[in-house]
Each structure stands twice: as structure tokens, then as C-alpha cells.
Amino acid sequence: MRYSKLRRYCAIAASTLLASTISLHLPTETTQLSLTVASEASARSSGGRSGGGSFRSSPSRSSPSRSSPSQSSPSRSSGSSGFNNSPSYQRDRYYNGGGGPVIVPVPVGPGIYNDPYRNNGYSNGYNNSQASTNANDSGWIVGLIFLGVSAIVVFGLVFLVFRAMRSTGGASANRELDNDIVTVSKIQVALLAEARTIQSELTDLTLEVDTDTPEGLLQLVQEAALALLRMPENWSHVLTDSQTVKSREEAEALFTKRSIAERSKFSVETLTNVGGRVNKRDGFKPDPDEGPASYIVVTLLVGTAHDKQLFNQVRTQQDLSNALEQLASLPSDYLMAFELLWSPQDASDSLTYDELLTEYTEMVQL
């Protein structure tokens, strides 16, 4: 009995020693191969990116300086004390009580004088008719003067009102451009695969526009919005958002966060033009086993100097059309930063329905 237990213990010890001497080494090539296959399986689609601008204040966006109109003072001869000491001026001051304008009565018309010693205190018929005629003439003159003065007053009031309204509008625009309140907006549109021509349009636009200048950046905004406006029959899904922040630093952080979120949905950026620097990446090979092309997603990310949201939630095609038209008509001094992103960028690549549901989960169908 004791001998059988000893043999069993010896067998356990030998097997333990043998197991400790054996080490399993997995080949690194196999591990790398599995990771590569996994990464290729999770690959999405190619993407294009174009844009530029900055949220930092620049002289071009600051309000133009307005010099106050100079008030011309009356010219005075050297050595003069500024007072008129002429005899006529002193005489007028004397008869007018020491100063102020002299009021000279102007007769309206010839008066009717009745001599109590002639014609028994009554004027003859000729004098009466002449006095009546003069009174009528003077009445017409007074009426015309009154109408003229009234018209001048009315036109003056209308002019002042319009000038006040215009100055109020200009002051409001200057306040929007001078303060640090910024609005960051995003319009994202999914189009059916039949709209593949928009890929070449956005590619050509990215290669031609100089995104390092305000004029080129504004052209990029307008042309990208117009490219979408020309294809309303291919709009399928949409996502919009407009948020106002109180500082340029917060706006820049929000803009960068949204840009990175959209760029992370690309497997590779095959074409970029940011700040005037064009970069093309060749050698992209789409997955041959991928499903048929179904959608193209275009994203417009813009930062403006507006103090309020550019638009509310877009739910219909008319709402989307209004929002795109508002971006296309954006004033140049209000545009601060813009980024255009679209996927797929490569003409041979495709975005399937499953990829749309997986990567763009927040989009709603029109």
C-alpha cells in the first residue's frame, strides 16, 4: 500500500517537472497576420478633406476704424478776441436789450386805414376791394409756406428714422464681428450612389481652390453647398447641428472635436487640401469583396461670427435646401473656419448600407 502511494507521488512529480521544461512559442507572423486580417475586415472607405481658416481674430474681421468728423471752428483773425466790436453790432445790441437776434416785424399786407374826418369814417369801395384782394393773396402765400414747411419736416423725420435704422443695423453687425461669440455648425448629407458625379466635383474643387486665403475658403463653401443643392433628388439622409459658444477658444475646440470625429470614420484620407497644402495618397485598394456602392456622405463643418444659431434641426428637404442656401450666401467677413469632408473619395471605392448604419448612426432619413 505504501509502495503504490510512493509510485503515484513519483509519477506526479515527474510529469510536473516535464511540463515545466516545455514552453510554447506562437509565431509572430501568425499573430501579425490575424491582426492584419482583422484590421482589413474593419476597414471602411476612403475620404477627402479640404478646408482652412482660423478662429483667432484677424485685422480683416475687425470693424473698420471710423474717424469722427472734424468740427470746423469759425476762423478768427490773429489778435482778435473773438467778439465783434463793430459800431453796427453794438448798436443792434443796444436796441435789442443787450444781445440776441433782432426781430423785425414783417407786414403781411397793406392795412386799411379809416380816416374819421373823410367819408364819414368809412373807406370807399375801391379801398375795400383792394384790401380783400391783398388779404386773399397773403392767405395763399401763408398756405403755401405752411405746406412747404410741413413737407420739409415730414421728409426730415423720415430721413432721420431711416438713418437711425441703418446705423442700428450696422452697429449690430459690428458687435457680432467684434465680440468673441462664435457659432459652429454642421450639415451632413447622405446621397444615393447615383450621385457619383459629386465625387469628381469635390475632388476637382479641392485641387483648384486655395484654402489659405479668405476668398478661396469662401469659394469652397459656396461651391460645396451648390454641388449639394444641384442634387436634391439623391438626398437620402441628413444630420444638422448649430451651436453657439461664448469664446473663440471654445469654438476652436468644438470645431476640432467634430472634425476628428468625422475623420475617424475614414479608413484613409486619400486627398487633403488644408491651409493650401495639397496631399494625395496613392495606392489605396478597396476591398474587392465589399458590397455594392450605395451611398456617398458629404459633411460641411463651418465656424462663423454669428451670435445665434444658423438653423434649427433639419427634417425635410425644404429645410435642408434653406440651410444650404444660407451657407452659400454667407458673408465673407463672417466666415472664420470651414472644412469639407466626403466619403468615399476614391471613385473605385464604395460606401455600403451597413457602413452607413454603423458609422453614421445619428443621421435621419428624409
MIMAR-22102 format. One line per 4 residues: number of its first residue (from 0); for each residue x, y, z of C-alpha. Coordinates in nm, 4 decimals. Layout:
NUM) X/Y/Z | ... $
This chain:
0) 0.0000/0.0000/0.0000 | 0.2741/0.2403/0.0920 | 0.4681/0.1357/-0.2175 | 0.1755/0.2172/-0.4520 $
4) 0.1371/0.5628/-0.2976 | 0.5081/0.6269/-0.3409 | 0.4908/0.5326/-0.7087 | 0.1955/0.7667/-0.7641 $
8) 0.3743/1.0568/-0.5982 | 0.6835/0.9945/-0.8084 | 0.4746/0.9931/-1.1286 | 0.3108/1.3263/-1.0372 $
12) 0.6488/1.4836/-0.9641 | 0.7976/1.3604/-1.2921 | 0.5056/1.4871/-1.5000 | 0.5246/1.8275/-1.3297 $
16) 0.8964/1.8553/-1.3988 | 0.8470/1.7582/-1.7619 | 0.5685/2.0134/-1.8147 | 0.7806/2.2932/-1.6699 $
20) 1.0567/2.2275/-1.9212 | 0.8238/2.2593/-2.2262 | 0.7457/2.6187/-2.3497 | 0.5062/2.7059/-2.6284 $
24) 0.6131/2.9857/-2.8652 | 0.3476/3.1226/-3.1059 | 0.4947/3.2537/-3.4302 | 0.4783/3.6326/-3.4549 $
28) 0.3938/3.6115/-3.8217 | 0.0705/3.4298/-3.7419 | -0.0243/3.6925/-3.4832 | 0.0507/3.9767/-3.7209 $
32) -0.1441/3.8041/-3.9935 | -0.4508/3.7708/-3.7735 | -0.4301/4.1403/-3.6755 | -0.3955/4.2412/-4.0378 $
36) -0.6976/4.0388/-4.1369 | -0.8938/4.1910/-3.8516 | -0.7937/4.5437/-3.9494 | -0.8823/4.4798/-4.3126 $
40) -1.2167/4.3438/-4.2060 | -1.2882/4.6634/-4.0123 | -1.1668/4.8918/-4.2929 | -1.4322/5.1346/-4.4095 $
44) -1.3848/5.3684/-4.7029 | -1.1607/5.6383/-4.8388 | -1.2180/6.0025/-4.7528 | -1.1445/6.3501/-4.8832 $
48) -1.0825/6.6602/-4.6733 | -1.0439/7.0264/-4.7628 | -1.0624/7.3470/-4.5609 | -0.8839/7.6124/-4.3621 $
52) -0.9340/7.9309/-4.1646 | -0.8811/8.0203/-3.8014 | -1.0860/8.1302/-3.5017 | -0.8218/8.3785/-3.3963 $
56) -0.9148/8.7393/-3.4518 | -0.7576/8.8980/-3.7572 | -0.7436/9.2556/-3.8828 | -0.9650/9.1720/-4.1797 $
60) -1.2518/9.0801/-3.9485 | -1.2163/9.3748/-3.7143 | -1.4535/9.6632/-3.7670 | -1.3102/9.9459/-3.9758 $
64) -1.1996/10.2445/-3.7798 | -1.4207/10.5413/-3.8232 | -1.2676/10.8822/-3.7612 | -1.5049/11.1320/-3.6063 $
68) -1.5941/11.4176/-3.8367 | -1.3917/11.7256/-3.7610 | -1.5894/12.0242/-3.6477 | -1.4713/12.3368/-3.8186 $
72) -1.4433/12.6347/-3.5882 | -1.5070/12.9839/-3.7176 | -1.1925/13.1472/-3.8449 | -1.0618/13.4333/-3.6411 $
76) -0.8041/13.6867/-3.7426 | -0.4856/13.6969/-3.5454 | -0.5094/13.9236/-3.2456 | -0.8881/13.9147/-3.2380 $
80) -1.0619/13.8387/-2.9112 | -1.3478/13.6556/-3.0821 | -1.6091/13.9310/-3.0351 | -1.7499/14.1688/-3.2935 $
84) -1.6861/14.5252/-3.1826 | -1.8218/14.6971/-3.4912 | -2.0481/15.0016/-3.4319 | -2.3433/14.8443/-3.6112 $
88) -2.3180/14.5316/-3.3965 | -2.3033/14.7353/-3.0731 | -2.5994/14.9435/-3.1876 | -2.8055/14.6337/-3.2519 $
92) -2.7126/14.5006/-2.9105 | -2.8229/14.8261/-2.7532 | -3.1627/14.8365/-2.9197 | -3.2222/14.4678/-2.8688 $
96) -3.1737/14.4703/-2.4952 | -2.8091/14.3759/-2.4844 | -2.7968/14.0686/-2.7133 | -2.9821/13.8095/-2.9160 $
100) -3.1332/13.8363/-3.2594 | -3.3222/14.1456/-3.3631 | -3.6815/14.0654/-3.4504 | -3.8109/14.2833/-3.7314 $
104) -4.1870/14.2670/-3.7887 | -4.2819/14.1997/-4.1494 | -4.6237/14.3270/-4.2540 | -4.8415/14.0703/-4.4233 $
108) -5.0138/14.3169/-4.6450 | -5.1230/14.6823/-4.6609 | -5.3572/14.7714/-4.3844 | -5.6854/14.9537/-4.4221 $
112) -5.6791/15.2993/-4.2725 | -6.0051/15.4705/-4.1961 | -5.9855/15.8431/-4.1636 | -6.2597/15.9598/-3.9266 $
116) -6.2656/16.3001/-4.0983 | -6.3124/16.1651/-4.4546 | -6.6072/15.9705/-4.5981 | -6.7748/15.9712/-4.2591 $
120) -6.5295/15.7220/-4.1133 | -6.5771/15.4623/-4.3881 | -6.3421/15.3634/-4.6699 | -6.4552/15.3795/-5.0273 $
124) -6.5336/15.0683/-5.2333 | -6.2020/15.0729/-5.4150 | -6.0044/15.0510/-5.0943 | -6.2253/14.7698/-4.9647 $
128) -6.1822/14.5580/-5.2790 | -5.8093/14.6184/-5.2832 | -5.7812/14.5176/-4.9199 | -5.9808/14.1984/-4.9872 $
132) -5.7586/14.1084/-5.2814 | -5.4432/14.1648/-5.0777 | -5.5820/13.9542/-4.7924 | -5.6600/13.6660/-5.0298 $
136) -5.3124/13.6825/-5.1848 | -5.1498/13.6828/-4.8457 | -5.3611/13.3817/-4.7420 | -5.2408/13.1813/-5.0389 $
140) -4.8822/13.2725/-4.9649 | -4.9153/13.1707/-4.5997 | -5.0780/12.8407/-4.7010 | -4.8030/12.7572/-4.9465 $
144) -4.5373/12.8414/-4.6886 | -4.7130/12.6208/-4.4340 | -4.7344/12.3276/-4.6768 | -4.3691/12.3654/-4.7711 $
148) -4.2554/12.3723/-4.4098 | -4.4736/12.0695/-4.3288 | -4.3290/11.8725/-4.6216 | -3.9750/11.9581/-4.5150 $
152) -4.0482/11.8462/-4.1579 | -4.2049/11.5165/-4.2722 | -3.9203/11.4328/-4.5098 | -3.6691/11.5249/-4.2419 $
156) -3.8316/11.2910/-3.9892 | -3.8424/11.0042/-4.2423 | -3.4753/11.0575/-4.3238 | -3.3784/11.0561/-3.9572 $
160) -3.5755/10.7352/-3.8963 | -3.4104/10.5526/-4.1876 | -3.0679/10.6720/-4.0859 | -3.1269/10.5537/-3.7282 $
164) -3.2407/10.2119/-3.8533 | -2.9383/10.1827/-4.0790 | -2.6983/10.2822/-3.8037 | -2.8628/10.0345/-3.5667 $
168) -2.8173/9.7527/-3.8192 | -2.4548/9.8467/-3.8760 | -2.3882/9.8624/-3.5040 | -2.5419/9.5171/-3.4579 $
172) -2.3206/9.3721/-3.7324 | -2.0130/9.5338/-3.5807 | -2.0984/9.3872/-3.2413 | -2.1197/9.0381/-3.3938 $
176) -1.7841/9.0776/-3.5632 | -1.6065/9.2356/-3.2662 | -1.7150/9.0069/-2.9818 | -1.5908/8.6535/-2.9082 $
180) -1.9244/8.4755/-2.9592 | -1.8881/8.2155/-3.2360 | -2.1282/7.9656/-3.3933 | -2.0104/7.6201/-3.5076 $
184) -2.2463/7.4444/-3.7495 | -2.2511/7.1114/-3.9310 | -2.4528/6.9895/-4.2292 | -2.4125/6.6226/-4.3211 $
188) -2.5916/6.4780/-4.6208 | -2.6041/6.1191/-4.7453 | -2.6675/6.0819/-5.1172 | -2.7560/5.7771/-5.3206 $
192) -2.4811/5.6149/-5.5249 | -2.6371/5.7554/-5.8444 | -2.4845/6.0920/-5.7465 | -2.1283/5.9707/-5.8065 $
196) -2.0515/6.2814/-6.0117 | -2.0303/6.4786/-5.6888 | -1.7136/6.2853/-5.6005 | -1.5298/6.4208/-5.9032 $
200) -1.6736/6.7697/-5.8466 | -1.5471/6.7846/-5.4891 | -1.2126/6.6368/-5.5921 | -1.1597/6.8979/-5.8630 $
204) -1.2713/7.1731/-5.6270 | -1.0233/7.0585/-5.3627 | -0.7370/7.0610/-5.6099 | -0.8204/7.4019/-5.7588 $
208) -0.9166/7.6197/-5.4589 | -0.6553/7.7954/-5.2495 | -0.7803/7.7294/-4.8988 | -0.5115/7.9509/-4.7468 $
212) -0.6917/8.2710/-4.8491 | -1.0305/8.4020/-4.7289 | -1.1500/8.4316/-5.0886 | -1.0601/8.0718/-5.1664 $
216) -1.2195/7.9464/-4.8447 | -1.5425/8.1326/-4.9226 | -1.5402/7.9863/-5.2740 | -1.5023/7.6379/-5.1264 $
220) -1.8073/7.6916/-4.9040 | -2.0208/7.8238/-5.1875 | -1.9247/7.5594/-5.4429 | -1.9665/7.2702/-5.1980 $
224) -2.3121/7.3931/-5.0944 | -2.4111/7.4447/-5.4590 | -2.2927/7.0950/-5.5514 | -2.5342/6.9540/-5.2945 $
228) -2.8159/7.1881/-5.3958 | -2.7966/7.0575/-5.7531 | -2.8814/6.7003/-5.6453 | -3.1932/6.7139/-5.4260 $
232) -3.3339/6.4028/-5.5924 | -3.0446/6.1980/-5.4466 | -3.0693/6.3164/-5.0850 | -3.1481/6.0239/-4.8569 $
236) -3.0297/6.1060/-4.5002 | -2.9331/6.4240/-4.3182 | -2.7824/6.5413/-3.9904 | -2.7511/6.9071/-3.8903 $
240) -2.6349/7.0865/-3.5809 | -2.5606/7.4515/-3.4967 | -2.4153/7.5521/-3.1611 | -2.3166/7.8965/-3.0289 $
244) -2.0282/7.9293/-2.7816 | -1.9034/8.2307/-2.5860 | -1.5325/8.2221/-2.6701 | -1.3121/8.1589/-2.9704 $
248) -1.1086/7.9028/-2.7780 | -1.4203/7.7005/-2.7034 | -1.5273/7.7287/-3.0676 | -1.1899/7.6038/-3.1892 $
252) -1.2033/7.3067/-2.9518 | -1.5573/7.2192/-3.0629 | -1.4663/7.2527/-3.4307 | -1.1596/7.0303/-3.3913 $
256) -1.3569/6.7699/-3.1959 | -1.6214/6.7426/-3.4662 | -1.3602/6.7283/-3.7403 | -1.1741/6.4435/-3.5727 $
260) -1.4995/6.2552/-3.5148 | -1.5769/6.2656/-3.8862 | -1.2224/6.1871/-3.9999 | -1.2100/5.8809/-3.7748 $
264) -1.4816/5.7262/-3.9916 | -1.2410/5.7067/-4.2873 | -1.0009/5.4190/-4.3335 | -0.7605/5.6545/-4.5110 $
268) -0.7627/6.0158/-4.6344 | -0.6711/5.9799/-4.9990 | -0.6923/6.3551/-5.0770 | -0.6459/6.6577/-4.8494 $
272) -0.6089/7.0313/-4.9018 | -0.5797/7.2076/-4.5679 | -0.4328/7.5544/-4.5419 | -0.3317/7.5490/-4.9080 $
276) -0.1251/7.2289/-4.8782 | -0.2449/6.9530/-5.1114 | -0.1632/6.5929/-5.0268 | -0.2615/6.2923/-5.2377 $
280) -0.2206/5.9359/-5.1174 | -0.1888/5.6770/-5.3888 | -0.2013/5.3003/-5.3631 | -0.5418/5.2754/-5.1978 $
284) -0.7087/4.9433/-5.2801 | -1.0723/4.8960/-5.1809 | -1.1957/4.5625/-5.0602 | -1.2957/4.3562/-5.3673 $
288) -1.5415/4.1516/-5.1616 | -1.7242/4.4606/-5.0384 | -2.0889/4.5014/-5.1227 | -2.2202/4.7263/-5.3981 $
292) -2.1930/5.1020/-5.3626 | -2.4998/5.2523/-5.2027 | -2.4235/5.5948/-5.0516 | -2.1940/5.8982/-5.0557 $
296) -2.1710/6.1137/-4.7421 | -2.0745/6.4819/-4.7628 | -2.0097/6.6881/-4.4476 | -1.9850/7.0679/-4.4240 $
300) -1.8322/7.1959/-4.0998 | -1.8283/7.5746/-4.0628 | -1.7432/7.8303/-3.7945 | -1.8951/8.1791/-3.8251 $
304) -1.9057/8.5024/-3.6255 | -2.2822/8.4845/-3.5761 | -2.4174/8.5362/-3.2245 | -2.7002/8.2871/-3.2743 $
308) -2.7586/7.9523/-3.4405 | -2.7674/7.9481/-3.8189 | -3.0527/7.6976/-3.8394 | -3.2631/7.4612/-3.6340 $
312) -3.2986/7.0880/-3.6793 | -3.3467/6.9876/-4.0426 | -3.6168/6.7286/-4.1027 | -3.7379/6.7896/-4.4575 $
316) -3.5843/6.8541/-4.7973 | -3.7049/7.2138/-4.7856 | -3.5297/7.2678/-4.4515 | -3.2086/7.1234/-4.5943 $
320) -3.2349/7.3410/-4.9027 | -3.2784/7.6530/-4.6870 | -2.9787/7.5627/-4.4726 | -2.7548/7.5028/-4.7745 $
324) -2.8666/7.8304/-4.9340 | -2.7808/8.0123/-4.6126 | -2.4284/7.8709/-4.6222 | -2.3899/7.9563/-4.9905 $
328) -2.4828/8.3210/-4.9200 | -2.2574/8.3534/-4.6161 | -2.0866/8.6976/-4.5889 | -1.7117/8.6824/-4.6329 $
332) -1.6352/8.8731/-4.3105 | -1.8453/8.6265/-4.1080 | -1.6616/8.3132/-4.2256 | -1.3905/8.2060/-3.9815 $
336) -1.3197/7.8358/-4.0452 | -1.4530/7.5710/-4.2818 | -1.3932/7.2043/-4.3559 | -1.5336/6.9885/-4.6330 $
340) -1.5275/6.6112/-4.5844 | -1.6720/6.3434/-4.8080 | -1.6579/5.9645/-4.8310 | -1.5795/5.7734/-5.0365 $
344) -1.3319/5.9972/-5.2157 | -1.1854/5.7358/-5.4467 | -1.4089/5.6679/-5.7465 | -1.3490/5.2922/-5.7201 $
348) -1.4464/5.2837/-5.3516 | -1.7969/5.2386/-5.2153 | -1.9960/5.3013/-4.9004 | -2.2410/5.0215/-4.8291 $
352) -2.5705/5.0416/-4.6471 | -2.4278/4.8552/-4.3488 | -2.1385/5.1004/-4.3247 | -2.3816/5.3908/-4.3321 $
356) -2.5803/5.2425/-4.0457 | -2.2637/5.1624/-3.8489 | -2.0638/5.4829/-3.8921 | -2.3397/5.7434/-3.9324 $
360) -2.5872/5.6279/-3.6746 | -2.7289/5.9753/-3.5952 | -2.8433/6.0579/-3.9470 | -3.2178/6.0628/-4.0117 $
364) -3.3895/5.9671/-4.3334 | -3.5519/6.2401/-4.5391 $
